[in-house]
Amino acid sequence: MAKFDKKIHSILVKRQVVPQDQADQCLEESAKAENGRGFVDLLLERKAVQEADLISCIGQETGIPPIDLAKVTVADEVLQVLPKDLSEYYGVLPVARVDGLLTLAVANPFDVVALDDIEIVTGCKIRPVVSTEPSIRQAIARFYNPGESGIKDLLEQSGQTGIEISEEKAEEAVSLEEITGDESSPVVKLVNLIIAQALKEKASDIHIEPFEKKIIVRFRTDGSMYEALSPPKRMQNAIVSRVKIMSSLDIAEKMKPQDGKFQLKIDGRQVDFRVSVLPVVHGEKVVMRILDSSNLALNLDALGFEERSLNDFRWAIKQPYGMLLVTGPTGSGKSTTLYSAIKEVMNPEENLVTVEDPVEYQLEGINQVAVNVKRGLTFAAALRSILRQDPDIIMIGEIRDKETIDIAVKAALTGHLVFSTLHTNDAPSTITRMVDMGVDPFLVASATLLVSAQRLVKRLCNECKEPLEAPRERLLSVGFTPEECDRPLFKPKGCSRCKEGYKGRFALLETLQVDDDIKRMIIKGALAIDIKKTSVEKGMITLRRCGILNVLKGKTSIEEVLAIAAADEDE
């Protein structure tokens, strides 16, 4: 590969695509790298060259056409021509086959020996097309995902004959040896494969869904679901039973929902899994929430808030007492924001206690209480006990009922700093929601420091985002000012490094600081729309406006903002 790297180096320098000194530095570092990162990997990682320019240069030099693997679909029968292990070994991907001609994506078109070997193995004439090593690696992982045929191969390779499961829809027998066995057990191996792939894809949830004639395993990454695997239908009960065993659930109970959890040590770190099993028409659906604390950036600066919103939030968490609420729908990052706030304010001089359902991340130096309704440990019961534990700062995972909010408000009024979450659409409507739950408006005004509303939006991929030309009238109707309509905007495109043009997510935060004017409005029973109007006049950045500011920065798209932020009443 070193010889190939030198050829790429000379091509890029000759065509003045990459400066000589930068190309030399990457070539030198790749020669010393022990982690397998090649010359091309370093160039792309450091954005010294765009992938399209790179493969275009190689294509022009060799006369071999380039290919964008992110836009290609490969048929299963084509993949069967060249096994996955050989594709990985040679760093190639079969793309299409017509009669005896095999179109093959290659990163190194100069390696004629490898191409000759592949011709012998496949029995086909090779037609090479040029891509890059990272794109080919990602495409191999995507296209060679084991479906039912791949899972069967996995089971055969395990040296087992398979799982003896009756095909009848009545009680299906599952061998305990298979679901509680060692790592060589087919079911254990399959569940481990699912979990390992989900972690590799940085998924937040794993869904195992039974249908009439098949099972589908789907992952949720960056808020979107996509199909990852399709195991054989006959393994359905064994997979569910294996997950139940891991979660200490009742494998004999198939007609009632069950919740559990388990923990795995992966690459030297502890990863927690929260499990929910739900009876559906064709079996039991399993959802595993992945709680990987290594991916948790407990830093308010890393969450992507606007400066005004971040300053408001920091002001609230530094107050000696009062209540701060983070609102938004499920999966909007509320818990991460609260954990980040706790991380910033925690110190050895204060007693910090949390009550959660369940405890999502365990933090050193914090007393965390897990709610257990079956044993009478509700949010309200836990809070009453916590107040007798001499706390300085209290975090309540979620306010769900009148009793909990009454205790939270009283705690905020008696010298405690209280953090919590609530399900509302925006910050101003949270005030009226608290009053509707039965809290006196005077107490709401006196106890509340700050109310914030949060959403997560997808981040545009910096590698492939492209300029957007939008009609001026459309931009004005969305909420852009006339001056902002002339600034460059971007839209998703899609490449080998992202999913449909997006890579990762960041948070939008709307903060309503309860100052004296807002307090007077709350006590007088003002409507949410009036509170919002006054807050905007005082400088509050609404969710929609926050989204537009990030569109102008090139961080996200207009479609993403419109999907999560409702139109502002004042616009």
Salt bridges, closest charged atoms under 4 A:
ASP24 OD1 - HIS9 NE2 2.60
GLU28 OE2 - LYS32 NZ 3.33
GLU29 OE1 - ARG46 NH2 2.33
ASP41 OD2 - ARG137 NH2 2.42
GLU45 OE2 - ARG37 NH1 2.75
GLU51 OE1 - ARG497 NH1 2.77
GLU61 OE2 - LYS14 NZ 2.81
GLU61 OE1 - ARG15 NH2 3.25
GLU148 OE2 - LYS152 NZ 3.61
GLU201 OE1 - LYS499 NZ 3.69
ASP205 OD2 - ARG289 NE 2.55
GLU209 OE1 - ARG218 NE 2.93
GLU209 OE2 - LYS285 NZ 3.22
ASP267 OD2 - ARG269 NH1 3.97
GLU284 OE2 - LYS244 NZ 2.84
ASP292 OD2 - ARG269 NH2 3.06
ASP301 OD2 - ARG314 NH2 3.07
GLU306 OE2 - LYS553 NZ 3.12
ASP312 OD2 - ARG308 NE 3.20
GLU344 OE2 - ARG314 NE 2.55
ASP357 OD2 - ARG400 NH1 3.17
GLU360 OE2 - ARG274 NH1 3.55
GLU398 OE1 - ARG400 NE 3.46
GLU398 OE2 - HIS423 NE2 3.23
GLU403 OE2 - ARG384 NH1 2.49
ASP406 OD2 - LYS402 NZ 2.77
ASP426 OD2 - LYS532 NZ 3.76
GLU466 OE2 - LYS491 NZ 3.97
GLU484 OE2 - ARG545 NH2 2.49
ASP486 OD1 - ARG472 NH1 3.15
ASP515 OD2 - LYS538 NZ 3.20
ASP517 OD1 - ARG520 NH2 2.51
ASP517 OD2 - LYS538 NZ 2.71
ASP568 OD1 - LYS532 NZ 3.56
